[in-house]
Amino acid sequence: MEPGGAAGRRGGSLALLTDLYQFTMAYGYWRAGRHREPAAFELFFRRCPFQGAFALGAGLGDCLAFLRSFRFSRADIEYLKSVLPVTTEEAFFEYLHTVDASEVSISSAPEGSVVFSRVPLLQVRGPLLVVQLMETTLLCLVNYASLVATNAARFRLAAGPDKKLMEMGLRRAQGLDGGLSASKYSYVGGFDFTSNVLAGKLYGIPAQGTLAHSYVSSFTSVDDVNPRSLLPLTGEEPVDFPTLVEKWLTQVCQLLHVPLERVSGGERAAFMSYAIAYPHNFQGLVDTYCVMRSGIPNFCAVALALNKLGYRAIGVRLDSGDLAKQSVEIRHVFRTCSKHFHIPWFEAIPITVSNDVSEQSLEELSREGNEINMIGVGTHLVTCPLQTTLGCVYKLVEVNGSPRLKVTEDPEKTTLPGRKVVYRLWDAAGFPCMDLMALEEESAPEAGQEVEFWPLGGTEKAGKLIPAAVEILHRVYFKDGEICQSLPSLMEIKAHAQTSLDKLSPAHKRLQDPEAYQVQVLVRNCGPVSGPFKSHFVQTGYIKRV
């Protein structure tokens, strides 16, 4: 995937998109002569979002674009001079002008991978000053991307594989970048379309849309229809379309036992005008007035008139009321018309719904049974109201070859020190069953060989497991200032996300009360480790005995 995101859209570096204290710390490192000490940070989240058991890792491409452009312009440095204390030495600012990401490396699971709590999404290494300055920006780029991709994946699971999903949350998103990110990462998480035209252009996401209630209500009568004529698909003489629609409306109302006088003329005029403008793409919004006594009769009349001229309507949309019940009623009408008028395709006209759709309402739709083909989701997708942030953190785990950890009054916030390799272990059924963290110097676990592990903060007793397969989770994506892996397209990331979810055990991807996925520490990392590092493991409770 070509790196993009906010940096690409603004055409420059995001090096100043960070917290001020990153620069005060950077100055402290520089003054102490520690700015070039090799350091390792890990970016991870402590709990899986939405009370689930998994997340989708996303935002890697944007992080790589940020690293490639990471540098400070003269204008950046002049601004820093105005906000840092006046005692900051001029030589520090001159040093900042030389800073870039040429000595930074980043490892990550492939973008779109299923990831779990406590396991690093990113492993960042480089000079202490530089990788410290990157903290806030990397968190910003990963947190929301992974959260909304995970939210979208949960919507996909709730809707099932057969429903089409359209993201339509731009008007409710948190700003311009939030709107674009929501469209991009909802697509990664399993959505099929977006209403966001700019996202379609930038990322190649299929864009779709219908019409709004304002369009329908803006028409009063057939006098508003202009032009009135429509050329048949066969290329014959133009037909007065409103006259043809009125003839079909009489037959439809008789068939459906709907009083003709109850059917809105303004709504019909809107449908006719739209159909004349887009005869190949006519889709009716049928709930501006009364769905079954106006919207559907008007839609059927226009669709049948289009059929007479060789065109096919592409669907209806509902935006209010009992969506499941109405979809069943509408499908019954389409089947009735299909049979009565001998038009086979008519019974399969797609039905799209929207209206503040949430994960819970999707589950209710599935339980009730429905005839819905596509679902538009906005607010509950892009704003993630059930959990507003993934809560990723960025923690120092090693500096100058010495492991580092954070010990706090809150055990959950204690970090696991040292540079690590993460292994994903698979069971005989073909499901991932454990992510195992080990120090880099430890020998790798092997398929078919017993592995002994310590639960993270769990009981004192070590566990044992014989994996059927073992894979290294992370790959190096950035080294020596350059991207060193061929990056996939957004479509390939989306496919990888779906494959990752398909491989996950049903017990772990349940939306309600899922089984917790195991993340553990390789027991051998107690043996050869001595000194403070060994005591840190015991002290923090990650390993209760040695």
C-alpha positions in Angstrom: 0.0 0.0 0.0 1.4 3.4 -0.9 1.9 5.3 2.4 -0.7 8.0 2.8 -2.7 9.5 5.5 -2.5 12.9 7.1 1.2 13.4 6.3 0.6 12.7 2.6 -2.5 14.9 2.4 -0.7 17.8 3.9 2.4 17.3 1.8 4.9 17.5 4.6 6.2 16.2 7.9 4.2 15.7 11.0 7.2 16.0 13.2 5.6 18.8 15.3 2.3 16.8 15.7 3.3 15.8 19.2 3.1 16.8 22.8 5.4 19.6 24.0 6.9 17.4 26.8 8.5 15.2 24.1 10.7 18.2 23.2 11.6 19.0 26.8 12.6 15.4 27.4 14.5 15.4 24.1 16.4 18.4 25.4 17.1 16.6 28.7 18.5 13.6 26.8 20.7 15.9 24.7 22.0 17.9 27.6 22.9 14.6 29.4 24.7 13.3 26.3 22.2 10.4 26.1 20.4 11.4 22.9 22.1 8.8 20.7 21.8 5.9 23.1 20.0 2.9 21.4 16.5 2.5 22.8 13.5 0.2 22.2 9.9 1.1 22.7 6.7 -1.0 22.4 3.3 0.2 21.4 0.4 -1.9 22.7 -3.0 -1.8 24.3 -3.8 -3.2 27.7 -7.4 -4.5 27.1 -9.2 -5.6 24.0 -11.8 -3.1 22.9 -15.6 -3.4 23.1 -15.3 -6.1 25.8 -14.2 -8.4 23.0 -11.2 -10.8 22.8 -9.5 -9.4 19.7 -8.6 -6.3 17.8 -7.4 -5.6 14.2 -4.0 -3.8 13.9 -4.2 -0.9 11.6 -2.4 2.3 10.7 0.9 0.8 9.9 1.0 2.4 6.4 0.4 5.9 7.9 3.1 5.3 10.5 5.6 4.4 7.7 4.7 7.5 5.8 5.3 9.5 8.9 8.7 8.0 9.4 9.8 8.6 5.8 9.0 12.3 6.1 10.2 12.8 9.7 12.4 15.9 9.9 12.2 19.4 11.2 12.2 22.4 8.8 13.7 25.8 9.7 10.2 27.1 10.3 9.5 24.2 12.7 12.6 24.9 14.7 11.9 28.7 14.8 8.5 27.8 16.3 10.0 25.5 18.8 12.3 28.3 20.0 9.2 30.3 20.8 7.6 27.6 23.0 10.5 26.0 24.7 12.1 27.7 27.8 14.4 30.5 26.9 17.3 28.7 28.6 17.2 26.0 25.9 20.6 26.1 24.2 20.9 27.2 20.5 23.0 24.1 19.8 20.1 21.9 20.6 18.0 23.5 17.9 20.8 23.1 15.4 21.0 19.4 16.4 17.2 19.0 15.8 17.7 20.2 12.2 19.9 17.1 11.6 17.3 14.7 13.1 15.5 12.2 10.9 14.4 8.5 11.0 17.5 7.1 9.2 18.5 5.1 12.3 15.0 4.0 13.3 13.5 0.5 12.7 9.9 -0.6 13.1 8.6 -4.1 13.4 4.9 -5.0 13.2 2.5 -7.7 12.5 1.1 -7.3 8.9 -1.5 -4.5 8.8 -5.0 -6.0 9.2 -3.8 -8.8 11.5 -5.8 -10.0 14.5 -3.9 -8.7 17.5 -4.4 -9.1 21.3 -3.8 -7.1 24.5 -0.3 -6.7 25.9 1.2 -7.8 22.6 3.2 -5.0 20.8 1.4 -3.6 17.7 4.7 -1.8 16.9 8.2 -2.4 18.1 10.2 0.8 17.6 14.0 1.0 17.9 16.5 3.8 17.3 18.3 6.7 19.0 16.6 7.5 22.3 15.9 11.1 21.5 14.4 10.3 18.1 12.1 7.4 19.1 11.0 9.4 22.1 9.9 12.3 19.8 7.8 9.8 17.7 5.7 8.5 20.6 2.6 10.7 20.4 2.3 10.7 16.6 2.6 6.9 16.3 -0.1 6.5 19.0 -2.3 8.9 17.2 -1.9 7.1 13.9 -2.5 3.6 15.4 -5.1 4.2 18.1 -8.1 5.3 16.0 -7.2 3.3 12.9 -7.1 0.0 14.9 -10.2 0.9 17.0 -12.4 1.7 14.0 -11.2 -1.3 12.0 -12.0 -3.5 15.0 -15.4 -1.8 15.3 -16.1 -2.4 11.6 -15.1 -6.1 12.0 -17.6 -6.5 14.8 -20.3 -4.9 12.6 -19.4 -7.4 9.9 -19.6 -10.3 12.3 -23.0 -9.1 13.6 -24.4 -8.6 10.1 -23.1 -11.9 8.7 -21.2 -12.6 5.5 -24.2 -12.1 3.1 -25.2 -8.5 3.9 -23.4 -5.6 2.1 -22.2 -2.9 4.5 -21.8 0.8 3.6 -20.0 3.3 5.8 -21.8 6.6 5.7 -20.5 8.4 8.8 -18.6 11.4 7.4 -21.0 14.0 8.7 -20.7 12.5 12.2 -17.0 12.0 12.2 -14.4 13.8 14.4 -13.1 16.2 11.8 -11.8 15.9 8.3 -9.0 13.4 9.1 -11.3 11.4 11.4 -13.8 11.2 8.5 -11.2 9.9 6.0 -9.7 7.5 8.5 -13.1 6.1 9.4 -13.8 5.4 5.7 -10.4 3.9 5.1 -10.3 1.6 8.2 -13.9 0.6 8.1 -13.1 -0.8 4.7 -10.2 -2.7 6.2 -12.5 -4.1 8.9 -15.0 -5.5 6.4 -17.3 -2.8 5.0 -18.0 -3.0 1.2 -18.6 0.7 0.3 -18.3 4.2 1.6 -20.4 7.3 0.9 -17.2 9.4 1.3 -16.2 10.6 -2.2 -12.8 11.8 -1.3 -12.0 8.5 0.5 -13.1 6.8 -2.7 -10.6 8.9 -4.7 -7.7 8.6 -2.2 -8.0 5.0 -1.3 -9.9 3.3 -4.1 -12.8 2.3 -1.9 -16.1 1.7 -3.9 -18.3 4.7 -3.3 -22.1 4.5 -3.3 -25.0 6.8 -2.5 -28.7 7.2 -3.0 -30.7 10.4 -2.4 -31.9 12.4 0.7 -35.3 13.2 2.0 -34.7 16.8 1.1 -34.6 15.8 -2.6 -38.0 14.0 -2.3 -39.7 16.7 -0.3 -38.5 19.4 -2.6 -40.9 18.2 -5.3 -44.6 19.1 -5.1 -46.2 17.8 -8.3 -45.6 16.4 -11.7 -45.2 20.1 -12.9 -41.8 20.0 -11.2 -40.6 17.2 -13.5 -38.4 18.6 -16.2 -37.5 17.2 -18.6 -40.4 14.8 -18.9 -39.2 12.5 -21.7 -37.1 9.4 -21.5 -35.6 7.6 -24.4 -36.2 3.8 -24.4 -33.0 1.7 -24.1 -33.7 0.4 -27.6 -33.2 3.9 -29.0 -36.8 4.5 -30.2 -38.7 7.7 -29.9 -38.7 9.5 -26.5 -41.6 8.6 -24.2 -43.5 11.0 -21.9 -42.3 9.3 -18.7 -44.8 10.8 -16.2 -47.8 9.6 -18.3 -46.3 6.1 -18.4 -45.7 6.1 -14.6 -49.3 7.2 -13.9 -50.6 4.2 -15.9 -48.5 1.8 -13.9 -49.4 3.5 -10.6 -53.1 2.7 -11.2 -52.3 -1.0 -11.7 -50.0 -1.1 -8.7 -52.5 0.5 -6.4 -55.2 -1.9 -7.5 -52.8 -4.8 -7.0 -51.8 -3.7 -3.5 -55.2 -2.4 -2.4 -53.8 1.1 -1.8 -56.1 4.2 -2.3 -54.7 6.1 -5.2 -55.4 9.5 -3.5 -53.2 8.5 -0.6 -50.1 8.2 -2.7 -47.9 11.4 -2.7 -47.7 13.2 -6.0 -44.6 15.1 -4.9 -42.8 12.0 -3.9 -43.7 10.4 -7.2 -42.5 13.5 -9.1 -39.1 13.2 -7.2 -38.8 9.6 -8.2 -39.7 10.3 -11.8 -37.2 13.2 -12.0 -34.4 11.0 -10.5 -35.2 8.1 -12.8 -35.1 10.3 -15.9 -31.7 11.6 -14.7 -30.4 8.1 -13.9 -32.5 5.5 -15.7 -29.8 2.8 -15.1 -29.3 3.7 -11.4 -32.7 4.5 -10.1 -33.0 3.9 -6.3 -35.9 5.2 -4.3 -35.8 6.5 -0.7 -39.3 5.3 0.3 -39.9 6.6 3.9 -40.2 10.4 3.4 -44.0 10.0 3.9 -45.7 6.6 4.3 -43.6 3.6 3.3 -46.4 1.1 2.3 -49.1 3.6 1.3 -46.9 6.0 -0.7 -43.2 5.2 -1.0 -43.5 1.7 -2.2 -46.4 2.2 -4.6 -44.6 5.2 -6.1 -41.3 3.3 -6.4 -43.0 0.3 -8.0 -44.8 2.5 -10.5 -41.6 4.2 -11.6 -39.6 1.0 -11.6 -42.2 -0.8 -13.7 -42.3 2.2 -16.2 -38.5 2.0 -16.4 -38.7 -1.7 -17.1 -41.1 -1.1 -19.9 -38.4 1.1 -21.5 -35.7 -1.5 -21.0 -34.2 -0.3 -17.7 -33.9 -1.9 -14.2 -34.2 -0.1 -10.9 -31.4 -0.9 -8.5 -33.1 -0.7 -5.1 -34.9 1.0 -2.4 -33.7 2.5 0.9 -35.4 2.7 4.3 -34.3 5.2 6.9 -36.8 4.9 9.7 -39.2 2.6 11.5 -39.1 -1.1 12.1 -36.5 -2.0 9.5 -36.8 -5.8 9.7 -40.6 -5.8 9.5 -40.7 -3.3 6.7 -38.1 -5.1 4.7 -40.2 -8.3 4.8 -43.3 -6.3 3.8 -41.5 -4.7 0.9 -40.1 -8.0 -0.3 -43.6 -9.4 -0.3 -44.7 -6.5 -2.5 -41.8 -7.0 -4.9 -42.6 -10.7 -5.2 -46.3 -9.9 -5.8 -45.4 -7.5 -8.6 -42.9 -9.9 -10.0 -45.5 -12.7 -10.3 -48.4 -10.5 -11.4 -46.6 -8.5 -14.0 -44.3 -11.5 -15.1 -41.0 -9.7 -14.4 -38.7 -12.2 -12.7 -36.0 -9.8 -11.6 -38.4 -7.5 -9.8 -38.7 -9.8 -6.7 -34.9 -9.5 -6.1 -34.7 -5.7 -6.0 -32.1 -4.9 -3.3 -33.3 -3.3 0.0 -31.0 -1.0 1.8 -31.6 0.3 5.3 -30.0 2.9 7.5 -31.2 4.8 10.7 -28.7 5.0 13.5 -27.7 1.3 13.1 -25.6 -0.1 15.9 -24.0 -3.4 16.7 -26.9 -4.2 19.0 -29.5 -3.3 16.4 -27.7 -5.5 13.8 -27.9 -8.5 16.2 -31.6 -7.8 16.7 -32.2 -7.6 12.9 -30.5 -11.0 12.6 -32.7 -12.5 15.3 -35.9 -11.1 13.9 -35.3 -12.2 10.3 -35.4 -9.8 7.5 -35.1 -9.3 3.7 -32.3 -6.6 3.9 -29.5 -6.7 1.3 -27.4 -3.7 2.4 -27.0 -1.8 5.6 -25.7 1.8 5.9 -23.9 2.6 9.2 -22.7 6.0 10.3 -22.5 7.3 13.9 -22.1 4.0 15.8 -19.3 3.0 13.4 -17.1 6.1 13.1 -17.5 7.5 16.6 -17.1 4.1 18.4 -19.5 5.2 21.2 -19.1 1.8 23.1 -15.4 2.6 23.5 -14.0 5.9 22.4 -10.3 4.9 22.3 -8.2 1.8 22.0 -6.0 3.1 24.8 -2.7 2.2 23.2 0.5 3.1 25.1 4.1 3.5 24.1 6.6 2.2 26.7 10.3 2.1 27.0 11.6 -1.5 27.3 15.3 -1.2 26.8 17.9 1.6 26.6 21.6 1.2 25.9 21.3 -2.6 26.2 19.7 -2.5 29.6 16.0 -3.6 30.1 13.6 -1.0 31.5 10.2 -1.3 33.0 7.5 0.8 34.7 6.4 -0.3 38.2 3.4 1.5 39.5 0.7 1.2 42.1 -1.6 -0.1 39.4 -0.4 -3.6 38.4 -2.1 -3.3 35.0 0.2 -0.5 34.1 3.4 -2.3 34.9 5.4 -3.1 31.8 7.3 -6.1 30.6 10.9 -5.2 30.1 13.4 -6.2 27.4 13.4 -6.6 23.6 11.1 -9.4 22.6 10.1 -11.8 19.9 6.4 -12.7 19.7 5.4 -16.2 18.6 1.9 -17.1 17.6 1.1 -20.7 18.5 -1.5 -22.7 16.6 -3.5 -25.7 17.8 -4.3 -28.9 16.0 -7.7 -27.6 14.9 -5.9 -24.8 12.9 -6.8 -21.9 15.3 -4.3 -19.6 16.9 -4.3 -20.4 20.6 -1.6 -18.3 22.2 0.7 -15.4 21.6 4.0 -16.2 23.4 6.5 -13.4 24.2 10.2 -14.3 24.6 13.4 -12.4 24.9 15.3 -12.0 21.7 18.2 -14.2 22.9 15.9 -17.1 23.7 15.6 -20.1 21.3 12.3 -20.2 19.5 9.5 -22.7 20.4 9.0 -25.4 17.9 6.0 -27.1 16.5 5.3 -30.5 18.1 7.6 -29.7 21.1 6.3 -28.9 24.5 6.4 -25.2 25.5 6.4 -24.1 29.1 5.0 -20.6 29.8 4.2 -18.2 32.6 0.8 -16.5 32.7 1.0 -12.7 32.7 0.2 -11.7 36.2 -1.6 -15.0 36.7 -1.1 -18.0 39.0 2.3 -19.1 40.2 2.1 -22.4 38.4 3.6 -22.5 34.9 1.6 -23.9 32.0 2.5 -26.3 29.2 1.4 -26.6 25.6 2.4 -28.5 22.5 1.7 -26.3 19.5 0.8 -27.7 16.1 2.5 -24.8 14.4 4.5 -21.7 15.3 5.0 -18.4 13.5 6.9 -15.2 14.3 4.3 -12.5 14.5 6.3 -9.4 13.6 8.2 -8.4 10.5 10.6 -5.5 10.1 8.9 -2.9 7.9 11.2 0.1 8.3 15.0 0.2 8.6 17.8 2.7 7.8 15.3 5.4 6.8 13.5 3.2 4.2 10.5 1.0 4.0 12.0 -2.5 3.6 8.8 -4.6 2.9 6.6 -4.5 -0.1 3.5 -2.9 1.2 0.1 -4.3 0.2 -2.8 -2.4 -1.3 -5.8 -1.4 0.8 -7.7 -4.2 -0.8 -5.0 -6.7 0.1 -5.0 -5.4 3.7 -8.8 -5.9 3.8 -8.5 -9.4 2.5 -5.8 -10.2 5.1 -8.0 -8.9 7.8 -10.8 -11.1 6.8 -8.5 -14.1 6.5 -7.1 -13.4 10.0 -10.6 -13.3 11.4 -11.7 -16.4 9.6 -8.7 -18.3 11.2 -9.7 -17.1 14.7 -11.6 -19.5 16.9 -15.4 -18.8 17.1 -14.9 -18.7 20.9 -12.5 -15.8 20.6 -14.5 -13.7 18.1 -17.9 -14.0 19.8 -19.3 -10.5 20.3 -20.7 -11.3 23.7 -18.8 -13.0 26.5 -15.9 -14.3 24.3 -13.3 -16.6 25.6 -10.1 -14.7 26.5 -7.2 -15.3 24.2 -4.0 -16.4 25.9 -0.9 -14.1 25.9 1.9 -15.6 27.9 5.7 -15.4 28.6 8.1 -18.1 27.6 9.3 -19.7 30.8 12.9 -20.1 29.6 13.4 -16.3 29.8 13.8 -16.7 33.6 16.7 -19.1 33.3 19.6 -17.3 31.7 18.5 -13.9 32.8 20.3 -12.5 35.8 20.6 -9.4 37.9 18.0 -6.6 38.0 16.1 -8.0 34.9 15.5 -11.3 36.7 14.3 -9.6 39.9 12.1 -7.2 37.8 10.2 -10.2 36.4 9.6 -11.5 40.0 8.8 -8.2 41.5 6.2 -7.2 38.9 4.3 -10.4 39.2 4.7 -11.4 35.5 6.6 -14.4 36.8 5.9 -15.4 40.3 8.7 -17.9 40.8 12.1 -18.4 39.3 
